Amino acid sequence: MRLAAQPITRSSLADTAVEHLRAYILEGKLSSADTLTEPRLAELLGISRTPVREAIARLGREGLLVIDKRRGFRVAPVDEATIRHIYPIIAALEAMAVRLSASTPPDVAALRDINRQILSGKSRRVRLFELDREFHSLLVANCPNARLLGLLEEHRRLAGRFDGAARRGMHKPVKSGREHSLIVNDVARGRFESAARRIEQHYLEGIDTVIEWLALQSQGAVQ
């Protein structure tokens, strides 16, 4: 079969809309209490409704928006059950990525430097969140399976909507930092299976840590 060459165009406006709306959701600038409509978001972004419509559909597939054909759409509410569903998936995906990185290990020195900053006690809440993301991203940066990394990043973004993300920072940075140290030590020694098991445990224990923070926030004990 012969097919005529056809140029593939990228919907840059829709991509931009997705990026902006995702950021607004993850930063808490749009919440489940907001009434959302295509015209309102189009006006907010300064673009037409067509790319906004595509962005809404994509964010719905990511789980950041709840779409109801009769009532429209809204930001997905924070839900403890969702955290319990997402974190085991992230644990399994990141552990698999680390196992696949055995022949192309991450930069151990850089991982240790990031973790030292976490354990120093000098970083503010938002910076702690950034450092944690940098650590976990670098840990799997050399994984040869791009599709796996795409799934992992998608679920990390989704978790960021429900687990407090930058507003939480790291609820227990010392505990997390110590667990990071053990993971890095395993990677440095080429013990990737052990590192993968530690990662799974790290995320599964993190479920209760996140839920504890969310409970404190709902009680007004944290800002």
N, C-alpha and C positions, 0 to 999 in steps of 0.2 A: 504493500500500500504506500502510495506517495501522498504526502500532505504538504500543502503550500505553507511556507514559513509565515507565521503570524507573530507580530510583536506582542510581548506580554507587558501590560502596563500595571503599575502599582497604584493602588488607591491611597495616595499620600494623605489626602484630607481625612480619610477614615482612620488611617494609622495615627495621625496626629490627634484626632478626636479620642481614640482609644487611650493614648498615652496620657492626655490631659485628664480625662474622666477617671481613669484608673488612679492617677495621682490624687485627685480630689477625694476619691473614696478612701484610699489607704491613709491619707492624711486627716481624715475625718471632716473634710470641708463639705462633703455630701454624706448624709446619714439616712438611716431608714425612716426617719421622721420627716424627711423632705418630700414634697410632692414633685415628681419629675414628669416632664412632658418633652416630647421632641422639640416643639417650638421654644420652650424655655432653654433647653440645652443648646439648641442652635444659636439662640441669641447670646448665651453665655460664652460660647466659643467663637462667635462671629463667622459662622459658616452656614451652609444650607442644611436642610433637614435630611437629605439623602445620605451624606457621609455619617451624620449623627445616628441615623437609623441602623446603618451597618455597624457602627461602634457599639450601639446598645445590644445588638444581637451577639457580637463577639464577647462583650463583657458578661452577657447572660450565660454563654457557654463556659466562661471562666468561673462562674459562680458568684461574681461580685454583684450582679443585678438579678433580682427576681422578676420575671416577666409573666404577666397575667394578661391574656388576650382581651379580657373584659375590663380589667381595671387599670391597664397600663403597666408601669414598672416602678420598681423602687430598689434602693440599696438593700442588699441582703442583711438582715439583722444579725447582731452578734448572738451566737448560739453555742452553748457548751457542747452539745452533741456534735456539732460540726467540727469543733476542735478535736474531739475524740476520734472523728473519722479521718481528718486530714493528716494529723501528725504521724500516725502509723504508716501512711502512704509516703510521706516525706522521708521517714526513717528508712523504709525499704528501698526507695529510689536512691537516696544518698549512699546507703551502704553498698548497693549494687555498683554505683558509680566508682566508689573507692576500690572495690574488688577489681573492677576493670582497669583501674589505673596502676596496677602493680608494675607493668612494664614501662609506664611513663609517670613516675611519681611526682607529686606536687613539690613546690619549693618549701622545704622544711624550715629553713631559716626565716623566710617571710611569714610562715604560719606562726612560728614562735614569737616573732616580733609583734604581730597583731595580738597574740594572746597576752604578751607582757603588758600591752596597753590596756587590755581588759582588766587584768589583775592589779594594775597600778592604783586603781581607785581614784584616778584623776579625771576620768572622762565623764562627761555629762550624759544624761539619759539618751538623747538622740544619737550622740557619738557612739555609745555602747551598742545601740542597735546597728549602726553602720559597721562597727568593727565585727560584730557577730556575723553579719551578712558577708563581710569581706572574708572572714575566716572560712565559713562553710563554702563560699563560692570558689575560693582558692584551693580548698581541699580536693575539689572534683574538677578543677579547671582543665586538667590534662586527660580526662576520661575521653576515650575515642568514640563513644556512642553519643552523637549529637542529638538524636531523637530522645534518648533517655534524659539528657541534660535539659532539653526543652520541656519535658513533662515535669521534671523536678522544679524548674523555675516557675512554671505555671502554678504548681501547688504551693510553692513558697509565697508567691504573690497572694494567693487565696488565703493562706494562713495569716498573712500580714493584715488582712481585713478583719479577721476574727480574734487575733491574739494580742491586740494592743500595739504591735509593731513599735514604731518610734516613740509613741506615747508611753510605752512600758519600758523601752530600752532593754535592760536585762534585769528581771526581778531578783535574781540571785546570781550576780556576776561572778562571785568567788567560786561558787559551786560549779557553774558552767565553765569557768576558766580552768579549774582543776581537771574537769573531765576533758576539756580540749587538750590539756597537757598530756594526758594519758594516750589520747588518740594520736597526737603528733609523735610521741615516743614510739608508738607501734609502727607508724609510717616510716620513721627514720630507721627502724631496724628491719624494715621489709616485711613486717607482720601485718599484712593487709587484711587478712581474715579476722584477726583480733581487733584491728581498728574498725572494721565494718560492724562487728558485734557491739563494740563500745558506742558507735554512732547510733545504732538502733536503740540501745539502752538510754542514751543521752536524750533522744527525742521522746521516747515513751515516758521517761520520768519528767520530761518537760511539760507534759500534758497537765499534770497536777500543779506544777509551778505556775503555768499560765492561768489556769482556772482559779487558783488562789489569788492571783493579782486582779483578775476580773471581779472576783467577789469583793476584794478590798476596795476596788474602784467604785463598785455599785453602792458600797456603804459610805463612800466619801472619805475613806481612810487614805487614799492616794489620789493625786491629781493627774 
